[in-house]
Amino acid sequence: MTTASKISVLSDGQAASDVLLLGAAGNSGRLIAAELAVRGLSVRLAGRRRGPLGDLARVLAADGAATQVHTVDVSDAASLADAIAGVGVVLSSIGPFARQAGPVIDACLTAGVSYVDIANEWPAVRGLLDRDEQARVHKVALVTGAGFGPAATETLVLRLAGQVGTPPAGVRVAAAAGVTRRSDGVRQTIQEAISQGAITYRGGQVVREAFGSGATVLTFGGAQRQMLPGPVGDLETARLASGAANVMAYIANPAAPSSGGSGSYTWAEVAAPDGHIAVAELVAGEGVRSTAAIAAETTRRVLAGVAPGAWTPGQLFGAALVTDATGAQVTVNGHAA
């Protein structure tokens, strides 16, 4: 473990921390907290109940991490403002982000503190990116989609789009995350996302159809997978990374049998204007652990200093971020990248 940052003390007696981690006691939050600590960052562990937060703080402290415990109600502006005071970056793992992210972002803008989240719902990702002007006015960075899914497909599209050289005619991306445990929060997020239906970009316009429209079978990660266009953050990150007017992002058909295993995979296909097709795949470990590593590395880099604005991880840190953070393997057109 890297030596943790030294915690300073504010004028009101409250200690300062590098990162405020919202939802720290959840399944994703606990893993993110450990990844932040490994990177030497001091962490203010925040959530609704002090007991689980204290338990996590003791576990991390045993490995030398610098932590604090702070209860917070994200629906209460005063509670959020108190939690944010004295931190360098806010990292949120609280979903569904389409409902939960807005008040936290508002509080960060007011406080002048940068924000990172692991959202993977298209409305949440698009909604944050639409706040670019606000972020620049308040001189903070807002970063969304810093987890497996949006960031992991984005890295593939960045690599492929760089080869094409001009905006592609079309882009398709897909993700299949192997997880050992799916929390109630994640299940709720998935259900809310599915209720949005199938969302794609065609001719630069958002197209909404019934969920299940456009079902297909894709082969990646060594398996044939039943996939459906979904309202996921990958759609937006792929569009921005490529500049394509026609973009589709697939999720695994929830009614299909699970392929089993804890490996996680993403796939991207870019069609050049001349009809040439390029394909890339990424192979990583367990999905929630991969998300934790991506989120923590993104947060570390934001804390080190980035330009104000609303961003995806790839826009700020390029195609290598995900492989640097997770050790994931990438192939482009069948060859190791």
N, C-alpha and C positions, 0 to 999 in steps of 0.2 A: 504494500500500500504506500502511495505517495504521502508525504507529510501533509497533514490537513492544514488549511489556512488558519491563521490566528484570528480569533474572534475579537473585535474591538467593542467598545461600549459607547452607546449613544448618550446624549446629554440627559435623557429621561431615565437613564439606568438600564434600558433594554439593550441587550447585546446585539450587534450586527452580524449578519450572516451573508455568505456569498449567494445562496439560493434559498428561496421559499418554495418548498415542494408541497403542493396541494394534493390531497388524497394520498398522503405518504403511507398510511397503514393498509391500503388496498394491495391486491396482488401485484399490480404493475408498480404501484408506488414503492413498495418495499424493495423491489429489484432496482428501480431507478435510484433510490436512496443509496443503495450499496454501490452502484456505478458512480454516482457523484462523489462518494467518499473515496473510492479508489483513485479518482482524479484529483484528490487533494482539496476538494471544495468543502467549506463549512455549510451545513444544511440546517435550515429551520423546518422541522417536520410538522406539517399542519394537517388538521383534519377535525372531524366533529367530536371525537372521543379521546380523552387524554390517555386512558389506560393503554390501548394498543400502540399509541405513539410513544409512550414511555418505554414500553417493552422493546420497540424497534430501536429507540435511542440507546438503550443499554447494550443491545447486540452490536450496534455500530461502534459505540464507545469502546467496547472490548477490543476492537481492532484499531483503536487509536483515532477514530473519526471525531470531528468537532461538530456537535449537534445541539439543537435546542428543540423544545416541544412547545407547540402553540396551538390551542384550539381555535377554530374559526368557523363561522357560518358564512358561506359564500353568497348567500342570498341577502346578507346584511352589509350595507356599504361601510358602516362604521367598523364592523368586525374585520372586513377585508382590509380597510385602510390601516388598522392597527397591526394586522399580520404582515403587511407589506413593508411597513416602516423599517428602514435600515437594511434592506436586502439589495443585492445587485441585480438579480434576475428572478422572476417568478416562473416556475415550471409547473404546469397543471396536468394532472392525470385524471381529472374529474370529468367524466362524461355522463350523459350524452352532451357532447360539446355544442351541438346546435342549440341547446338550452342553457348550458352552464357557462360557456366561455364568455358570453357578452358582458356580464357584470364584472368578471375578473379583468377583462381587457379594459373596461371603463376605469376600473380602479388603478390599473397600471398606468394608463395614460395620465390620470390625475396626479399620480405620485411621481411620474417621470421615470418609471422603472420598466425595463424591457421584459418581454413575455415570450414563453415558449410553450407549445402544447403538443400532444400526441394525437390530435384529432384525425379521424379517418372517415368523417361524414362530409359529403360534398357540400351541403349548405354551410357547415361550420368552416371548412377550408376556404370556400369562396367568400364567405362573409368576412373572415379576417383579412383576406387579401384586398377586399374592397375598402379597407380602412387605411390604406397606404398614406393618403394625404394627412389624415389625423396623426398617424405615427410620426411623420416627418415634422409636423408642426410641434408636437410634444417632444421631439428629439429622442424617440425610443425605437427599438426594434421589436416588431411583432413577428413571431415565427410559428408557423403551423405545419402539421403533418410530420413531426419529427419522430416517426416510429416506423415499424415494419409495415409495408403497404405503400403509402405515398412516397416516402423517401427511398424505399428499395426499388420501386418501379421507376422513380424519377432518375435514379443513377443510370439505369439502363437506357432510358430515352435520351439522356444527355450524351451518352457515348455514341448511340446510333445516329442521332441528329447531327452530331459533329462530323460523322462520316458523309452524310448526305450533302451538307453544305448549304442547302436552301430549304425553306420550309417544306416538310414532306406533304404528300398528297393525303396521307392518312396514318394514324397511329392507333395501335391496339395494345393494351397492357392487361396483365392479370397477376393476381397474387393468391397464394395458398399457404397460409401460415399454420404450421403444426404447433399446437399448444397442449401443454400437460394439464392446465387448469384454466377454465373460462369463468370469470367472475360474473356475479349478477349484474354488475354495472356494464360489463362488455356485452352480455346478452341483451340488456335493455337497449344499449346503443345500436346493436345489430337490428333489433326489431323496429326501432324508430327509423333507422336508415331504410330498411326494406319498405316501410310504409310510404317512402318518397317515390317508389316505382323505379323504372329503368330510366336513367338520365344519360344522354350522350350529347356530343357536339356534332352537328352536321352543317356544313357550309358556314361554320363559325357561330351558329345559333344553337341554343340549348333546346333539346328535344326531349319531351317527357312521354313515356309510354308505360303501359301496365307492366308490373314486375313479372319477369318470365319471358318478356319479348326478347327476341334475338338470342335465344339459348343456343349454345354450341358446345362442341367438344374440342379442347385444346390439349396438346401433348407437351408437357414440360415437367421438369423435375423427375424424369424417368417414368411418368405415368400419364395415362389418358384421364382427363378431368372434365366433368360436366360443369360448365361455367355459364353464368348469366351476367348481362350488363347490369351494373349496380350503381347506386348513387354514392360513390365513395370518393375520398379525397384524391385518389390516384388519377381520377379523370382530370382534375384541375392541374395537378402538378405535371402530368404528361402533356397537357395542352400548352402550358407555359414553357416547358422545357424544349418543346419541338416547334412551336409556332404553327402547328397544323390546324386546319379548320375542321377536320373530321377526326374525332377522337372517341374511342370506346374503352371503358375500363370494366373488366370482368371480375366477378367474385364467384367462389365455389357455390354451386347449387345446394342450398341448405337441405333439400330433400334427398340428395344423392348420398350413397354410403360413404362414410369417411374412409380415406385412404390409409389412415393410421400413421404411426410414427410421429416423431417430434421435429423432423426437418421442415424448413420453411423455404418456399420457392417463389420467385417472381419471374415474369416473362414479358418481353416487349417485342413488338413487330412494327417496323417503320417502312412505309411504302414511299419510295422516291417518286417525284413527278414523272420520271421516265418508265415507271413500272417496276424498277428494281426493288426487291424485298430484302431487308436486313433484319436479323433476329438475334436477340440476346437473352440470356438466362442468368439468374443469380440464385445461389444456394447458400443458405445460412442455417443456423441452429434453431432452437426452440423460439417461437415467435415472440412471446412476451419478453424473454431475455434479450432478444435482438432489439426489440423496441426500447428496452431500458438502456442498452448501450448507445443506441442512436440518439436518444433523448438527452442522455447525460453528456455525450460528446458535443452535441449541438449547443447545449447550455454552456458548457465550458468555453466554447469558442465565442458565443455571444457575450459572455462575461468579459472576455479578453478585449472586446471592442469591435463593433461592426457599424456599418452605416445605418442611420435611421430609416424606417420604412416598414412595409409589410412584406414578408418574404416566405418562400419555401426554403428548406435546408439546402437544396441543390443550388438555388439562386445565389445563396450566400457563400457556400463552401465547395461547390463543384461536385463532380461525379465521384470523387474518391472518398467522400465523407463516410458513406455507409460501409465500404470495405475497410477503411481505416478503423472505424468504431467496432466492427463485428468480426472482422476476419473472413467475411463472406467471399465466396468464389464466384467470379463472373466469366461467362463465355460469350463471345460475339461471333455469330455465324459458325458455331461449333468449335471455335478455338479459344483457348484461355486468354483472357484480356490482361 
